[in-house]
Amino acid sequence: MGALIAIAVVVLLMLVGVPVVFSFAAMVATLAFLYDVDVAFLATTGFSSINSIILIALPLFIMTGYLMQSGGLAARLVAFVEALTGRSRSGMGSSMVVACGIFGAISGTASAAVASIGSIMVGPMQKHGYEKPYIAGLLGISSLLGLLIPPSITMILYAIVTRQSVAASFLATIGPAILLIFFLCVYNAIRIRLTPGIVSEKMPFNERAKAIGDTGWKAIPALMLPIIILGGIYGGIFTPTEAAAVAVVYAIPVGMFVYKGLNLKKVLQCMVAAATTSGIIIIILFFSFIVSRILTLEGVPQQLTTFLLDTFENKIVILLMVNVFLIMIGMIMDDVSVIAIASPLLVPVVAQLGIDPIHFAAIIGTSVVIGCNSPPMAPILFMSCQVTEVGVSQAIRPALSLMLFTALPVMLITTYWPPLALYLPRLLGYVS
């Protein structure tokens, strides 16, 4: 009961506009009062938990995202993807989806994809006859591929909070991300086929081949970054933390001397933005570790496990309840808050069901995709609507339709078909 009251306090404070950091501080205070716990004693747990070398990867990957966003990367990626997909009726929508996926493999965040890809794609898509509300919905869900495709900030947080391997968590969400890209492209093709007024441009084969060659050559420096990061990690050359440092060192000269979108002033601005974002996340993690410690001392995860196993004997039903819970809290919290609260609470529960923690990383990752686009909070959908200059009320219907036919099936398939998440971790020896 105490845990439910504490979660209710966080939800209420966030709904009335209290910053996330202070809402988590209130959660700690509420739990300390209800369970009569000495917070000063538990504070050492929080400080020792954030004293981790893995956490250094967090600000470095965030810094990389800001550098590549400011360095003119998105325009080259979009041009290359447009050349690949062509200018068919559904080609522009597919270009947005694939471009967000590639950009997500570099930035690791959804907000960067919304700002970068959205600002470039909205105008051309409108010229081809795409409606603004649909563009906003498609941009919102496509940008969240950045939370699934490594290096993912969300998966780094999950690995830290649950004490799992960062590399294994990265691998777990690749399968769901590819499936989501496929579903989005198929949905877009069907939707556009049924929508009148969409303009298509035929391009001769030789012109298209030339365009692919020209844009691909210009995009090579950007496309090399995820190859260097992931190849280095899984090739055993460096750790995820070292990979983050390599990414920053690579991104600065590429942005300055290759794409010429960066200068010293912009680099300093990126450093300030990355430090601000990282500081907020670190403070949230600090309170999260304290909350996790209190709940563990009071046996709350064990009580929740017992309740679910006694109430629902069917494993399928329990997993469905977990899915519903994740979607509900995702509707009122951002991705960082969902990871911080749900992960330590639910990992012991799913472990009793025989669910591998790495598999659960993919489950919670796909749930965030739905939550970040669902009212009342819907932070990514709100950003998409700002970029496309359309009202949220207009974008909700296409956004919900996209989630119903793409993101929700991906979440359910990920939940009930473990190989989708565990094949790559097992292939590379991270899961037995």
MIZAVEX-901362 format. One record per residue (C-alpha): residue number from 1; residue in three letters; chain; y, x, z. Coordinates in Angstrom, 1 decimal, always signed. Layout:
<atoms>
i:aa:ch:py:px:pz
NUM:ALA:A:Y:X:Z
...
</atoms>
This chain:
<atoms>
i:aa:ch:py:px:pz
1:MET:A:+0.0:+0.0:+0.0
2:GLY:A:+2.4:+2.8:+0.8
3:ALA:A:+1.9:+4.4:-2.6
4:LEU:A:+2.7:+1.0:-4.3
5:ILE:A:+5.8:+0.6:-2.2
6:ALA:A:+7.0:+4.1:-3.2
7:ILE:A:+6.3:+3.5:-6.9
8:ALA:A:+8.2:+0.2:-6.6
9:VAL:A:+11.2:+2.1:-5.1
10:VAL:A:+11.2:+4.6:-8.0
11:VAL:A:+11.0:+1.8:-10.6
12:LEU:A:+13.8:-0.3:-8.9
13:LEU:A:+16.1:+2.7:-8.6
14:MET:A:+15.5:+3.7:-12.2
15:LEU:A:+16.1:+0.2:-13.4
16:VAL:A:+19.5:+0.0:-11.7
17:GLY:A:+20.5:+3.3:-13.2
18:VAL:A:+19.9:+5.9:-10.5
19:PRO:A:+19.1:+9.3:-12.1
20:VAL:A:+15.4:+10.2:-12.3
21:VAL:A:+15.8:+13.2:-10.0
22:PHE:A:+17.3:+11.1:-7.2
23:SER:A:+14.7:+8.4:-7.7
24:PHE:A:+11.9:+10.9:-7.1
25:ALA:A:+13.7:+12.2:-4.0
26:ALA:A:+13.8:+8.6:-2.7
27:MET:A:+10.1:+8.3:-3.4
28:VAL:A:+9.4:+11.4:-1.3
29:ALA:A:+11.6:+10.0:+1.5
30:THR:A:+9.8:+6.6:+1.3
31:LEU:A:+6.3:+8.1:+1.6
32:ALA:A:+7.4:+10.4:+4.4
33:PHE:A:+8.7:+7.4:+6.3
34:LEU:A:+5.7:+5.2:+5.7
35:TYR:A:+3.1:+7.9:+6.5
36:ASP:A:+5.2:+9.7:+9.1
37:VAL:A:+5.0:+13.0:+7.4
38:ASP:A:+7.1:+16.1:+8.0
39:VAL:A:+8.8:+16.7:+4.6
40:ALA:A:+10.1:+20.1:+5.8
41:PHE:A:+6.5:+21.2:+6.1
42:LEU:A:+5.5:+19.8:+2.7
43:ALA:A:+8.5:+21.4:+1.0
44:THR:A:+6.7:+24.7:+1.1
45:THR:A:+4.0:+23.1:-1.0
46:GLY:A:+6.5:+22.1:-3.6
47:PHE:A:+8.1:+25.5:-3.7
48:SER:A:+4.8:+27.3:-3.9
49:SER:A:+3.6:+25.0:-6.7
50:ILE:A:+6.6:+25.6:-8.9
51:ASN:A:+6.3:+29.3:-8.4
52:SER:A:+4.0:+29.6:-11.4
53:ILE:A:+4.2:+31.9:-14.4
54:ILE:A:+3.0:+29.0:-16.6
55:LEU:A:+6.2:+27.2:-15.8
56:ILE:A:+8.2:+29.9:-17.6
57:ALA:A:+6.8:+28.5:-20.9
58:LEU:A:+8.7:+25.3:-20.2
59:PRO:A:+12.3:+26.5:-20.6
60:LEU:A:+11.3:+28.9:-23.4
61:PHE:A:+9.7:+26.2:-25.5
62:ILE:A:+12.6:+23.9:-24.9
63:MET:A:+14.9:+26.7:-25.9
64:THR:A:+12.9:+27.2:-29.1
65:GLY:A:+13.4:+23.5:-29.9
66:TYR:A:+17.1:+23.6:-29.5
67:LEU:A:+17.4:+26.8:-31.6
68:MET:A:+15.4:+25.4:-34.5
69:GLN:A:+17.3:+22.1:-34.3
70:SER:A:+20.6:+23.9:-34.5
71:GLY:A:+19.4:+26.5:-37.0
72:GLY:A:+19.1:+24.2:-40.0
73:LEU:A:+15.3:+23.9:-39.9
74:ALA:A:+15.0:+20.1:-40.2
75:ALA:A:+16.6:+20.0:-43.7
76:ARG:A:+14.2:+22.5:-45.1
77:LEU:A:+11.2:+20.7:-43.7
78:VAL:A:+12.3:+17.3:-44.9
79:ALA:A:+12.9:+18.7:-48.4
80:PHE:A:+9.5:+20.3:-48.5
81:VAL:A:+7.7:+17.2:-47.2
82:GLU:A:+9.6:+15.0:-49.7
83:ALA:A:+8.5:+17.2:-52.6
84:LEU:A:+4.9:+17.0:-51.3
85:THR:A:+4.7:+13.2:-50.9
86:GLY:A:+6.7:+12.5:-54.0
87:ARG:A:+9.2:+9.7:-54.4
88:SER:A:+6.8:+6.7:-54.6
89:ARG:A:+7.6:+3.4:-53.0
90:SER:A:+6.1:+4.5:-49.7
91:GLY:A:+6.8:+8.2:-50.1
92:MET:A:+10.1:+8.2:-48.1
93:GLY:A:+8.4:+6.6:-45.0
94:SER:A:+5.5:+8.9:-45.2
95:SER:A:+7.9:+11.9:-45.5
96:MET:A:+9.5:+10.9:-42.3
97:VAL:A:+6.2:+10.6:-40.5
98:VAL:A:+4.9:+14.0:-41.7
99:ALA:A:+8.3:+15.7:-41.2
100:CYS:A:+8.4:+14.5:-37.6
101:GLY:A:+4.8:+15.8:-37.1
102:ILE:A:+5.7:+19.2:-38.5
103:PHE:A:+9.0:+19.4:-36.5
104:GLY:A:+7.0:+18.3:-33.4
105:ALA:A:+4.8:+21.3:-33.9
106:ILE:A:+7.9:+23.5:-33.5
107:SER:A:+10.2:+21.7:-31.0
108:GLY:A:+7.6:+20.0:-28.7
109:THR:A:+10.0:+17.2:-27.9
110:ALA:A:+10.6:+13.7:-29.4
111:SER:A:+14.4:+13.7:-28.8
112:ALA:A:+14.9:+16.7:-31.1
113:ALA:A:+12.9:+15.1:-33.9
114:VAL:A:+14.9:+11.9:-33.6
115:ALA:A:+18.2:+13.7:-33.8
116:SER:A:+17.2:+16.2:-36.5
117:ILE:A:+14.9:+14.3:-38.8
118:GLY:A:+16.6:+11.0:-38.3
119:SER:A:+20.1:+12.2:-39.2
120:ILE:A:+18.7:+13.6:-42.5
121:MET:A:+16.3:+10.8:-43.5
122:VAL:A:+18.2:+7.6:-42.6
123:GLY:A:+20.6:+7.7:-45.6
124:PRO:A:+18.1:+8.4:-48.3
125:MET:A:+15.7:+5.8:-46.9
126:GLN:A:+18.4:+3.2:-47.0
127:LYS:A:+19.2:+4.1:-50.6
128:HIS:A:+15.5:+3.5:-51.5
129:GLY:A:+15.7:+0.0:-50.0
130:TYR:A:+14.3:+0.5:-46.5
131:GLU:A:+15.8:-1.8:-43.8
132:LYS:A:+17.5:-0.2:-40.9
133:PRO:A:+15.5:-1.9:-38.2
134:TYR:A:+12.2:-0.7:-39.7
135:ILE:A:+13.6:+2.8:-40.1
136:ALA:A:+14.5:+2.8:-36.4
137:GLY:A:+11.1:+1.7:-35.4
138:LEU:A:+9.3:+4.1:-37.7
139:LEU:A:+11.5:+7.0:-36.5
140:GLY:A:+10.9:+6.2:-32.9
141:ILE:A:+7.2:+6.3:-33.0
142:SER:A:+6.9:+9.1:-35.5
143:SER:A:+9.2:+11.4:-33.4
144:LEU:A:+6.7:+11.0:-30.5
145:LEU:A:+4.2:+13.1:-32.5
146:GLY:A:+6.1:+16.0:-30.9
147:LEU:A:+4.5:+15.0:-27.6
148:LEU:A:+1.0:+15.2:-29.1
149:ILE:A:+1.2:+18.1:-31.5
150:PRO:A:+1.3:+21.5:-29.7
151:PRO:A:+3.2:+23.2:-28.3
152:SER:A:+3.9:+19.9:-26.4
153:ILE:A:+6.2:+19.9:-23.4
154:THR:A:+4.4:+16.9:-22.1
155:MET:A:+1.0:+18.7:-22.2
156:ILE:A:+2.5:+21.7:-20.4
157:LEU:A:+3.6:+19.4:-17.6
158:TYR:A:+0.2:+17.7:-17.5
159:ALA:A:-1.6:+21.1:-17.2
160:ILE:A:+0.7:+22.3:-14.4
161:VAL:A:+0.5:+19.1:-12.4
162:THR:A:-3.3:+18.7:-12.7
163:ARG:A:-4.1:+22.5:-12.6
164:GLN:A:-5.7:+22.4:-16.1
165:SER:A:-5.6:+24.9:-19.0
166:VAL:A:-2.5:+24.6:-21.1
167:ALA:A:-4.3:+25.7:-24.2
168:ALA:A:-7.1:+23.1:-23.7
169:SER:A:-4.5:+20.4:-23.1
170:PHE:A:-2.8:+21.4:-26.3
171:LEU:A:-6.0:+21.1:-28.3
172:ALA:A:-6.9:+17.7:-26.7
173:THR:A:-4.0:+15.8:-28.4
174:ILE:A:-4.3:+17.3:-31.9
175:GLY:A:-7.0:+14.8:-33.0
176:PRO:A:-5.1:+11.7:-31.7
177:ALA:A:-1.9:+13.1:-33.4
178:ILE:A:-3.6:+13.4:-36.8
179:LEU:A:-5.1:+10.0:-36.4
180:LEU:A:-1.7:+8.5:-35.6
181:ILE:A:-0.1:+10.2:-38.6
182:PHE:A:-2.8:+8.6:-40.8
183:PHE:A:-2.4:+5.2:-39.3
184:LEU:A:+1.4:+5.4:-39.6
185:CYS:A:+1.2:+6.4:-43.3
186:VAL:A:-1.3:+3.6:-44.1
187:TYR:A:+0.8:+1.0:-42.2
188:ASN:A:+3.9:+2.2:-44.0
189:ALA:A:+2.2:+2.0:-47.4
190:ILE:A:+1.0:-1.6:-46.7
191:ARG:A:+4.4:-2.7:-45.3
192:ILE:A:+6.4:-1.3:-48.2
193:ARG:A:+4.0:-2.8:-50.8
194:LEU:A:+4.8:-6.2:-49.2
195:THR:A:+8.5:-5.6:-49.1
196:PRO:A:+10.6:-6.4:-52.1
197:GLY:A:+13.6:-4.2:-53.2
198:ILE:A:+12.1:-0.8:-52.5
199:VAL:A:+13.2:+1.7:-55.1
200:SER:A:+10.8:+4.4:-56.4
201:GLU:A:+11.6:+7.4:-58.5
202:LYS:A:+9.1:+8.8:-60.9
203:MET:A:+9.1:+12.6:-61.2
204:PRO:A:+7.3:+14.5:-64.0
205:PHE:A:+4.5:+16.7:-62.8
206:ASN:A:+6.2:+20.0:-63.8
207:GLU:A:+9.4:+19.0:-62.0
208:ARG:A:+7.5:+18.0:-58.9
209:ALA:A:+5.5:+21.3:-58.9
210:LYS:A:+8.7:+23.3:-59.2
211:ALA:A:+10.3:+21.3:-56.4
212:ILE:A:+7.2:+21.9:-54.2
213:GLY:A:+7.4:+25.6:-54.9
214:ASP:A:+11.1:+25.9:-54.3
215:THR:A:+11.3:+23.9:-51.1
216:GLY:A:+8.0:+25.4:-49.8
217:TRP:A:+9.3:+28.9:-50.3
218:LYS:A:+12.5:+28.0:-48.3
219:ALA:A:+10.4:+26.3:-45.6
220:ILE:A:+8.0:+29.2:-45.0
221:PRO:A:+9.9:+30.9:-42.2
222:ALA:A:+10.0:+27.6:-40.3
223:LEU:A:+6.4:+26.8:-41.0
224:MET:A:+5.3:+30.2:-39.8
225:LEU:A:+6.5:+29.5:-36.2
226:PRO:A:+3.7:+27.0:-35.2
227:ILE:A:+1.2:+29.3:-36.9
228:ILE:A:+2.4:+32.3:-34.9
229:ILE:A:+2.4:+30.3:-31.6
230:LEU:A:-1.0:+28.5:-32.0
231:GLY:A:-2.7:+31.4:-33.8
232:GLY:A:-1.6:+33.8:-31.1
233:ILE:A:-2.8:+31.5:-28.3
234:TYR:A:-6.2:+30.6:-29.7
235:GLY:A:-6.7:+34.0:-31.2
236:GLY:A:-6.4:+35.6:-27.8
237:ILE:A:-3.3:+37.6:-28.7
238:PHE:A:-1.1:+36.2:-26.0
239:THR:A:-0.9:+33.4:-23.4
240:PRO:A:+1.0:+30.2:-23.8
241:THR:A:+3.8:+31.7:-21.7
242:GLU:A:+4.0:+34.8:-23.9
243:ALA:A:+3.8:+32.6:-27.0
244:ALA:A:+6.9:+30.7:-25.8
245:ALA:A:+8.7:+34.0:-25.4
246:VAL:A:+7.6:+35.1:-28.9
247:ALA:A:+8.8:+31.8:-30.3
248:VAL:A:+12.3:+32.3:-28.9
249:VAL:A:+12.5:+35.9:-30.2
250:TYR:A:+11.4:+34.6:-33.6
251:ALA:A:+13.6:+31.6:-33.7
252:ILE:A:+16.9:+33.4:-33.1
253:PRO:A:+16.8:+35.8:-36.1
254:VAL:A:+15.4:+33.1:-38.4
255:GLY:A:+18.2:+30.7:-37.5
256:MET:A:+20.8:+33.4:-37.8
257:PHE:A:+19.8:+35.4:-40.8
258:VAL:A:+17.4:+33.3:-42.8
259:TYR:A:+18.8:+29.7:-42.5
260:LYS:A:+22.2:+30.9:-41.3
261:GLY:A:+22.7:+27.8:-39.2
262:LEU:A:+22.9:+29.8:-35.9
263:ASN:A:+25.7:+32.0:-34.5
264:LEU:A:+26.3:+33.5:-31.1
265:LYS:A:+28.2:+30.5:-29.9
266:LYS:A:+25.4:+28.1:-30.9
267:VAL:A:+22.8:+30.3:-29.2
268:LEU:A:+24.7:+30.2:-26.0
269:GLN:A:+25.0:+26.4:-26.3
270:CYS:A:+21.3:+26.2:-26.8
271:MET:A:+20.7:+28.3:-23.7
272:VAL:A:+22.9:+26.0:-21.6
273:ALA:A:+21.2:+22.9:-22.9
274:ALA:A:+17.7:+24.3:-22.4
275:ALA:A:+18.7:+25.4:-18.8
276:THR:A:+20.0:+22.0:-18.0
277:THR:A:+16.9:+20.2:-19.4
278:SER:A:+14.5:+22.6:-17.7
279:GLY:A:+16.3:+22.4:-14.4
280:ILE:A:+16.0:+18.6:-14.3
281:ILE:A:+12.3:+18.8:-15.1
282:ILE:A:+11.6:+21.5:-12.5
283:ILE:A:+13.3:+19.4:-9.8
284:ILE:A:+11.2:+16.4:-10.8
285:LEU:A:+8.1:+18.6:-10.7
286:PHE:A:+9.1:+19.9:-7.2
287:PHE:A:+9.2:+16.3:-5.8
288:SER:A:+6.1:+15.4:-7.8
289:PHE:A:+4.0:+18.1:-6.1
290:ILE:A:+5.2:+16.9:-2.7
291:VAL:A:+4.3:+13.3:-3.5
292:SER:A:+0.9:+14.5:-4.7
293:ARG:A:+0.3:+16.4:-1.5
294:ILE:A:+1.3:+13.4:+0.6
295:LEU:A:-1.0:+11.1:-1.3
296:THR:A:-3.9:+13.6:-1.1
297:LEU:A:-3.5:+14.0:+2.7
298:GLU:A:-3.5:+10.2:+3.1
299:GLY:A:-6.5:+9.8:+0.8
300:VAL:A:-4.7:+7.4:-1.6
301:PRO:A:-6.6:+8.6:-4.8
302:GLN:A:-9.9:+8.1:-3.0
303:GLN:A:-8.8:+4.6:-1.9
304:LEU:A:-7.8:+3.7:-5.4
305:THR:A:-11.1:+5.0:-6.8
306:THR:A:-13.1:+3.0:-4.3
307:PHE:A:-11.0:-0.1:-5.0
308:LEU:A:-11.5:+0.1:-8.8
309:LEU:A:-15.2:+0.9:-8.5
310:ASP:A:-15.8:-1.9:-6.1
311:THR:A:-13.8:-4.4:-8.0
312:PHE:A:-14.8:-3.5:-11.6
313:GLU:A:-18.4:-2.3:-12.0
314:ASN:A:-18.0:-1.8:-15.8
315:LYS:A:-16.6:+1.6:-16.8
316:ILE:A:-15.1:+0.1:-20.0
317:VAL:A:-13.1:-2.4:-17.9
318:ILE:A:-11.9:+0.3:-15.5
319:LEU:A:-10.6:+2.5:-18.4
320:LEU:A:-8.9:-0.6:-19.8
321:MET:A:-7.1:-1.1:-16.5
322:VAL:A:-6.1:+2.5:-16.5
323:ASN:A:-4.7:+2.0:-20.0
324:VAL:A:-2.8:-1.0:-19.0
325:PHE:A:-1.3:+0.8:-15.9
326:LEU:A:-0.2:+3.7:-18.0
327:ILE:A:+1.5:+1.5:-20.6
328:MET:A:+3.2:-0.6:-17.9
329:ILE:A:+4.7:+2.5:-16.1
330:GLY:A:+5.5:+4.0:-19.4
331:MET:A:+7.7:+0.9:-20.2
332:ILE:A:+10.0:+1.7:-17.3
333:MET:A:+9.8:+5.5:-17.0
334:ASP:A:+10.3:+8.5:-19.3
335:ASP:A:+7.4:+10.8:-20.3
336:VAL:A:+8.1:+13.4:-17.6
337:SER:A:+8.1:+10.7:-14.9
338:VAL:A:+4.8:+9.2:-16.2
339:ILE:A:+3.1:+12.6:-16.2
340:ALA:A:+4.5:+13.4:-12.7
341:ILE:A:+3.4:+10.2:-11.1
342:ALA:A:+0.3:+9.0:-13.0
343:SER:A:-1.6:+12.3:-13.5
344:PRO:A:-2.3:+13.3:-9.8
345:LEU:A:-3.0:+9.7:-8.9
346:LEU:A:-5.4:+8.9:-11.7
347:VAL:A:-7.2:+12.2:-12.5
348:PRO:A:-9.5:+11.7:-9.3
349:VAL:A:-10.1:+8.1:-10.4
350:VAL:A:-11.3:+9.0:-14.0
351:ALA:A:-13.2:+12.0:-12.7
352:GLN:A:-15.4:+9.6:-10.7
353:LEU:A:-16.1:+7.8:-14.1
354:GLY:A:-17.2:+11.1:-15.7
355:ILE:A:-14.0:+11.4:-17.7
356:ASP:A:-13.1:+15.1:-18.3
357:PRO:A:-9.5:+15.9:-17.2
358:ILE:A:-8.8:+17.4:-20.7
359:HIS:A:-9.9:+14.1:-22.2
360:PHE:A:-7.5:+12.3:-19.9
361:ALA:A:-4.7:+14.5:-21.1
362:ALA:A:-5.1:+12.9:-24.5
363:ILE:A:-5.3:+9.4:-23.0
364:ILE:A:-2.1:+9.8:-21.0
365:GLY:A:-0.4:+11.5:-24.0
366:THR:A:-1.2:+8.6:-26.3
367:SER:A:+0.0:+6.1:-23.7
368:VAL:A:+3.4:+7.8:-23.5
369:VAL:A:+3.8:+7.2:-27.2
370:ILE:A:+3.6:+3.4:-26.5
371:GLY:A:+5.7:+3.5:-23.3
372:CYS:A:+8.6:+5.5:-24.8
373:ASN:A:+9.1:+2.8:-27.4
374:SER:A:+8.6:-0.3:-25.2
375:PRO:A:+11.4:-2.2:-23.5
376:PRO:A:+13.0:-2.3:-21.0
377:MET:A:+13.6:+1.5:-20.9
378:ALA:A:+12.3:+2.6:-24.4
379:PRO:A:+14.4:+5.8:-24.3
380:ILE:A:+13.2:+7.1:-27.7
381:LEU:A:+13.7:+3.7:-29.4
382:PHE:A:+17.2:+3.6:-28.0
383:MET:A:+17.9:+7.0:-29.5
384:SER:A:+16.4:+5.9:-32.9
385:CYS:A:+18.7:+2.9:-32.9
386:GLN:A:+21.7:+5.1:-32.2
387:VAL:A:+20.8:+7.4:-35.1
388:THR:A:+20.2:+4.5:-37.5
389:GLU:A:+23.2:+2.6:-36.2
390:VAL:A:+21.2:-0.6:-35.6
391:GLY:A:+21.0:-2.9:-32.6
392:VAL:A:+17.9:-2.5:-30.3
393:SER:A:+17.3:-6.3:-30.5
394:GLN:A:+16.8:-5.9:-34.3
395:ALA:A:+14.5:-2.9:-34.0
396:ILE:A:+12.2:-4.3:-31.3
397:ARG:A:+10.1:-6.4:-33.7
398:PRO:A:+9.2:-3.7:-36.2
399:ALA:A:+8.8:-1.2:-33.4
400:LEU:A:+6.3:-3.5:-31.5
401:SER:A:+4.5:-4.2:-34.8
402:LEU:A:+4.1:-0.5:-35.4
403:MET:A:+2.8:+0.1:-31.9
404:LEU:A:+0.4:-2.8:-32.1
405:PHE:A:-1.2:-1.6:-35.4
406:THR:A:-1.0:+2.2:-35.0
407:ALA:A:-0.3:+3.6:-31.5
408:LEU:A:-2.4:+1.1:-29.5
409:PRO:A:-5.5:+1.6:-31.7
410:VAL:A:-5.1:+5.3:-31.4
411:MET:A:-4.9:+5.1:-27.6
412:LEU:A:-8.0:+2.9:-27.4
413:ILE:A:-10.0:+5.1:-29.8
414:THR:A:-8.9:+8.2:-27.8
415:THR:A:-10.0:+6.5:-24.6
416:TYR:A:-13.4:+5.2:-25.7
417:TRP:A:-14.4:+7.9:-28.2
418:PRO:A:-14.1:+11.3:-26.3
419:PRO:A:-15.0:+13.5:-29.2
420:LEU:A:-11.6:+12.8:-30.8
421:ALA:A:-10.0:+14.6:-27.9
422:LEU:A:-12.7:+17.0:-26.8
423:TYR:A:-14.1:+18.3:-30.1
424:LEU:A:-11.5:+21.1:-30.5
425:PRO:A:-11.5:+22.2:-26.8
426:ARG:A:-15.3:+22.3:-27.0
427:LEU:A:-15.3:+24.2:-30.3
428:LEU:A:-13.1:+26.9:-28.8
429:GLY:A:-15.0:+27.1:-25.5
430:TYR:A:-12.4:+25.4:-23.2
431:VAL:A:-14.7:+22.5:-22.3
432:SER:A:-18.4:+22.9:-21.7
</atoms>
